[in-house]
Amino acid sequence: MTFKPNLARILINFSCSLALVSLAFAQDVNSPLPKLPREQIVEDFQIARKALEEGHSGIYRYTSKAEMDRVFDAAARSLDRPMDVLEFLRVLAPAVAAIKCGHTSVSSPEALRREMTSALPVLPFQIRVLDKRPYIFRDLADLTNPESKGAALAGKEIRSINGIPASRIVSTMLAAVPADGDVESSRQFRLNGSFNGYLFTLMGIKSPFDLVLSGPDKKEQKVRLNGVPASKLQEALRERYPQDQRPNRGGELKFYDEGRIAQIVIRQFGGFADPDTKQGFREFYKQSFEAIREKGSRALIIDLRNNGGGEDELGQLLLSYLVDKPFKYYDDLVINSMEFSFSKYTGTPIKVPPKSVEARDDGKIHAVGHPNWGIKQPNQPTFAGKVYILINGGSFSTTSEFLSQAHFHRRATFIGEESAGGYYGNSSGMMPMVTLPNTKVGVRVPLMTYYMSVSGYKAASHGVLPDHKVEYTIGDLLAGTDKEIAVALSLARKD
């Protein structure tokens, strides 16, 4: 119960599974999908609702019970006819997203996630959503539209697709994206990897695509394009834009200005910092902070952008190198019960290790065996200089826990955009997948709710807000500009 799944894996499961769900019922995605009887759809919805109400220990953290009851009741009333699986998902996904928990998700049958078929033609672009507006970041229309001229459409804003305004498309998608609290940066970040799949699953938009685009001059341009298989699109993106691919190393250390400024990049809290040498993060931390001491660095930049989380203890351990006094990381970790009635839908029994928890008079189970529990000690060598942390809407889960602690202890200046996870904690830990018996749709139910040992932060439904906000235009992204590191270096050199 010490590991939170990385955000990237959540995004892959959620976006890809929704995009592929129809293929369980029809090889031709243009064919009508079979309808399931209303009784079966209603049964699955009620099973999902009851599992969330019984198992999700933080279900009412951001949305009151009265409001969630209203959302669930309204969704249930809309299930008034036979539906295909996509129609069901379009009701279930936004209802579940109303919980405002980034670890709670809806997904299609497991077999489809494994299959990863490429039968669905998707928009031949990679999209970036900025200020709730979709822009073409990478143009690969030439894959299926030979008359297209390279990346001619890159940088254009999408105003509508197949007659549907982009504002409506984005608002519908955002309503179905799971994210903590009221953090909009996280929702928009997740759309960047999910936009193409959501066009079909949430909006019913499919190839060919009639687009209305506009550039900086605001002139409208109409384009008709055929879709491209998702696998072909991803392959072309890897070949043409290697600079966009995630580096293999999980952690890196570098220095600027003859060692006066150090930078640690942590892309994930788990696995290997260096997969070539099999170096783990505990060793990476120790060696990095020893090297920083030897160099005499006076400023440290920690880059946690796009770090979706991982092992809880690695966040706490990183903080231990930045503080010089004992500290408390978690205030509480709560589970609703030792047993759950929806276990029969999870495939494997849900087992809460009895030695790691204790029942209290409040009727809940408290996880006291977590390695981050209790008073933690500083680690040596402690870095006492200026710290600048780079954050964005992809800084989630374990990363957000570390960020709230670093903010609470006033150990850093934050640069970028609001972090993805809630300041006071999240719900994750054990997260069984409930497979609904009729549709085979999956609902991820996090069982443990984390309460961080922090206080005094007024924006309770938000993540860490940056001291220096950084915003990007599509032009900045196309130019490959790293605005956060530029701000951090400027501040570090001035300080």
N, C-alpha and C positions, 0 to 999 in steps of 0.2 A: 504493500500500500504506500510505496514511496515514489512511484513513477507516474508522471502524467504524460499522455501521448503528445508527441510533437504536433504543433499546429498543421504542419504540412501534411501529416497523415490524415488528420481530420478533414482537411480540405479535399484531399484526394478521394477519401471514402464518400464524402457528402456530394461533391460536385459530379464525380464520375459516375457514382451509383445512380443519381437522379437522371443523368444523361443517358444511361444505358437501360433504365428500367423497362422500357417498352419492348426491348428485344427478347424478353422472356416470353412474349405472347405473339410476336410477329417478326419474321425475318425481314419483311419489307416495312420500313418505318412509315411509308406513305399509306399503308393499309390501315383501315380502322382497327382500333384495339378492342378486344372482347370486353364486354361489360360483366362485372360481378354483381350478384344480387344485392339489393340494398341491405338485406339482413346481415350479409357477410361483411359488408363495408362498415356498418354500424358496430358490429361485434368487434372488429379489429380496432376501431377508433376507441371504443370503451376500454379495451384491454390496454391500449397505449396510455390512455388517460389515467387509469387506475394504477398502472406500473409507475408512472411519474409521480402521482400523488403519494403512493406508498413508499417508493424507494428514494426519490430525489430529496435529499435532506436540506437542500437550499432552494427549493422550488419557489418559495415566497420571499426570497431575499430582495429582489428588485421589483417584483410584481405581486401585489397583495392577493390573498386568497380570493377575495371578492371579485377582483378584476380577472384573475385566472379562471374562476368559475364562469364568469360572463363570456370570456373568450372560448372556453371549451364548450359551453352550452350553445353559443352561436354557431360554432363549427359543426357541432352535432346536428343542429337543425338544418344545416345546408346539405346534409347527407340524406336527401329526400327522394333519391332515385337510384337505379343501378348506375354504377360508375366503373370506368376502367382505372387502372392503377395510377396513371398520371393524374386523373381528375381527383382521385383520393389524396395523392401526395400534395396537390395544390391546396387542399384543405388542411391536411395534417401539418405540413411544414411550417406555415406561418403561425399556427396555433402553438406548436412546440417552441418556435422562436420567441414567442411572447413571454416565455419564462425568463428570457435574457440571460441565458447561460451558454457560454461559448463551448463548453464541453458536451452539451446535450445536442444530439443530432438525429436526423432521419436519413435512412439509406435504403437502397433497393436490395433484393435478394442476393445473398452471398455469392451464389453461383455466377451471377452477372458481373459482380466485381472482379471475380477471378477471370472471367472470360475476356473482358476488355476488348470486345469486338469493335471494329471500326466501321460498322455499317451506317452510322448516322453522319450525314454530311453536315459539317459545322461551318460557321462563318470563317472565311480564310484569313483571319486576323488574330493577333494577340491584342487584347484590349487593356487599357488602363483607365480606371474610373477616378476622376479628379473633381472634387467638389460636386459629386453626384452627376457628373457628365461623362459619358463614355467617349474615349478618344482611340483612334487607331495607333497603336504603338509599333507593331510589326506587321507589315503588309506582305502577305504571301498569296495574294489573289492569283498570281501567275501559275500556281500549281494546277488549277483547273480552269483558268480563264486565260488562254494564251495571248489574247489581245492586251492584257494588262502589262503595264510597263514597270517592272521591278517594284520598288517601294514607293510608287507615285502617290499613294493615298496615306502614307504614314504622316501623322500629325493632324489629320482631319478629325473634326468632331462629328460624331454620329448624331443626327437630329431625329431620324426616324428609321424604322426597319419594317418593311412590308406594311406601311401605312400606320404603324403604331408609334406614337411619339416616344423619343428616348427617355423623357422624364417619367412617363408611365412605366416603361420597361424597367428602369433602374429602381423606382419606388417599389414595384412589385417584388423585385429580386431582394432588395434590402429588407423587406418585411418577412422574408423567408430565411434569411441568413442568421444562424445562431451566433450570438456574441454576448459578452458580459455587459450587463447594465446598459448604460446609454452611450457606450463608446462607439461613435460613428467611424472613427479611423479604422477600427477592426473590421467592421462590416464592409467598408469600401475596399480594404485590403483583400478580403476574401473574394470579393467579386472579380478581382483581377485574374484569378485562376479559374473562375467558375462561369463567367459571363456567357461563353459560347454554349455550354451545356444547358444553362438555365433558359436560354432563348427558346429551346424546344420544350423542356420539361415544365417550366413555369408559365411560359407565354404561348406555347404551341406554334412558335414561329419556326419554319423550316425552309430549306433550300427549294427554289432559288430565292436569293435575297435582293429585294429592291430597297436601296438605301438612299437617304437624303443626307448629304454631308455638307459641312461648311469649314472654311479655313479662317485664317486671321482676318481676311478681308470681309468675312461674313457672307460672301457669295455662296449661294446654294448650288450643289452639284448632285445630279441624280446618277446612280450607278446600279446596274443589275449584275449580280455575280452568282455563280454556282458555288455550292458548298464543297468542302474538301474533307475526306475522312480524318477523324481526329488523330489517328496514329500517324498518318502522313504529315499532318500539320506539325505535330510534335517533333517528328524526325527532321523536318525541314528547319524548324526553329533551332534545333541543336546544331545542325550543320552550318547554317548561315549566321547565327548569332551566338558563337561560343562564349562571348563576353557576358551573356545573360545567364549562363549555367551556374548552378551553385557549386562553389569550390569543394573539393573532396575533403579538405581538412576541416575538422570541427572547431579548432582553436588555433589562433596565430598570434605571435608577438612580434612587434616591429618598433623601431625607434626613429625619432626625428631630431634634427638639430643637435647632432653629436651626442644623442642620448638624453638630452635635457627633457624631452617629451617621449613618453612610452605610449604604445597603443596595444591593447589586447582586443582581439576580435573573437567573440564566442558565438558560433552559429547554432549551437544546440547544447543542451545540458544532458549529455549522455553519449554513449558510444565512445569513439576514439577522437582525441584532439588531433592526433596524427595517425591515420590508418596505416601508413607505411611502416612505422616503428611500433604500432600497437600501443602508443602512449595514451593512457587514460587522462581524464581531466584533473584528478587529484594530483598526479605527478606534474601535469602541465601547469597548474596553479603554482605549485611550490617552485618549480624551475623558473617560471616567469617572474614571480615576485623577488626571487633571489637575483635574477639578472637585472631587474629594475633597481634593486638596491646597489648592486655593483656598478651600474652605470651612473648612479646618483641622480636619477630622474626626479624632477620636481613636479611634474604634471603627468597625469595618467588619463588616457582616453579609453573608455570601454565601449566597444561597438556591439550593441545587442539588437540591432535592427534585424527583422525577419527571423528572430530566434523564437520559435514556437514553444519552447519549453523542454521538458524531459524529467530528469531525476531530481526530486525535491531537494535532496541533501546537497547537491552541487550548487544550488542557489545560495543556501545558507553558508556553505563553505567559502564561496567567493566573498560574501559580506565579511567573513571573519578575518580576511586580510586587509580590510579597510577600516576597522574599528579597533580601539585600544582598550575597551572595557567589555566585561561579560555582557551578554545581551540575550533577550528572549525573542525567539523567532515566531512561534505560534502561540496564540492564546488558547485555542481549542480546535479539536477536530471531532466532528460529530457524524454519527451514522444513526439512522432511524431505528434499526432493528438488527438482530442477528440472523433472522430468517425473513424471507419474502415470498408472498404467495405467487408472484409472477415467475418464480424460478423455473416452473415447468415450460416457460417459453424461451429460456435462455440457452438451452442445449446442455449446459453443464451446471451443476448445483452451485449456488452462491455461498461461499464459505468465508465467513469473517473469522480470522484466527482469534480464538478466545483469549490467548495469552497476551494479545496486544491491545485489548480493549477492556473497559469496565463500565458496568451499568450504574447509573446514578438516579437520584430521586426525581430528576426532571423527565424521566421516562425515555431518555435517549442513551445511546451507546457512545462512549467517548474513547477515541483511539489514543492511548497513552504510551504505546510502544513505538511510535514513530521516531526515527533518528533525529528529527529536528525538534523533538519535544524537550522541554526543560530549558535550563540556562546553558547557553553555549559560550565557549571561550574564544577570545581572539587568537588568530594564528600568526606565526612568525615566518618571514619578516613582515611586519605591518607597514603598509604604505600610508604615510601621514600627509602627503602632499595634496595638491588640487586634483580633483577627479571630475571628468566630464563624461557623461554617459549619453550615447546616441540611441534614440528610441523611435519606434514607429508603430503603425497599426498591426504589425506582425510580431511585436514583442509581447508574448502571451504566456499564461500559465505559470510554470516555474520562474520564467523570466520576470513576469509581473510581480511575483512574490518578492524576488530580490529587489526590484525597483522600488516597491513601496517601503521596504526596510531601509534602503539607501536614502530615500527621500526623508523618511521619518528621522533618521539619525543625522540628517543634514550633511551627508558625506559626498554630495555630488551636485553639479550643475547639469541640468537635463536639456538636451538639444534634439529637435526633430518635431515629431507630432505625438499626440496622446498615445500612451501605451495601451495595449489591447485588453489586458485583464483588469478586473476590479481591484481597487486599492486595498480593500479590507479582506480580500480573499476570493476563493472560487469554490466550485463544487467539481470534484474529479475523483482521484484515487481509484477505487474499484469502480469499473464502468461496464457492467454487463450489457450485452446487446439483446434486447427483447425482440424476438421474431414473431410477428403477427401471423396467426395460423392460416388466414385465408389469402391475404395479399402477399405474404412472405416479406413484407416491408419490415425493416429493422428500426428500432428506436433505442438509441444509446442513453442509458440512465446512470448518471454519476451518483454514487451512494454516499460519498464522504464530502462534507463541507468544511472548508478550511477557514479559520478566523485568524488573521495576522495580528501579531502583537504590536499594533501601531494605533495611533490616536491623533485627534486634532485636525484631520483632513475633512474639509467641509463638502467636497465633491464626492460624496459616498458612492454614487452610481457610476463613477468614472475611474479611469486609470490615472497614472501619473501624468500631469500636464507639464509640458516643457517650459523651462525658463526662457528658452530662445526657440520660438516656433519657426519651423522651416517649411515652406510651401513650394511645390514644384509646378511648373507648367509642362505641357507636353513637349515643348521645345527643350526644356532642361533635360527631360528624360531621354529624348532622342540624341542629345549632345553627350549623354553619359556623364553629366555633371554630378559631382558628389558635394552637395551644398552643406550637409551636416558636418563632414570632416573639415571643410573649409572654415566653418564657424568655430569648431572646436579648436583648431590650430591657431586661429586668430586670437581667441580668448586665452589659450594657454600661453602663447608668446607674450601677450600683454600682461597677464598676471605674473 
